[in-house]
Amino acid sequence: MPNLPESLFVEPTVAGPGPSASPMPMGLNSASVNQLILLLHEPQHREDALYFLNKRKGTTNDLALSLWNSFNTVYILLQEVISCYKLLTPSKLTTTNSTHVCNALALLQCVAAHPETKKPFINGKFP
């Protein structure tokens, strides 16, 4: 679990898969960009983190820099996009899956459009 303030979490009300079920983030709307990026690294919180990071796109100037310079984050975003390919044939892509992938693509677009991350992103030769 990343080192996040306790105010972001409450204990789950529904029993998870076992006694080690992690708490659910509740105060994500007020979480910092760095806290949300840390939550991207946890699969059980990724969807919410993608959503709230996407909401910050227009209001946070350095979001692209934070995404690009944080360890493994661009890889996670690419993984999210690639994971939808198997749902395309036969068509099993749900609205939830589509929204999830669109949020990841929008964050990658944010990185690709920023003046300081554009060149390194292009030089990365992502598929």
Secondary structure, DSSP 8 states (H G I E B T S, - for coil): -----GGGEE--SS--SSTT---EE--GGG--HHHHHHHHTSGGGHHHHHHHHHHTTTT-TTHHHHHHHSTTHHHHHHHHHHHTGGGTTTT---HHHHHHHHHHHHHHHHHHHSTTTHHHHHHTT--
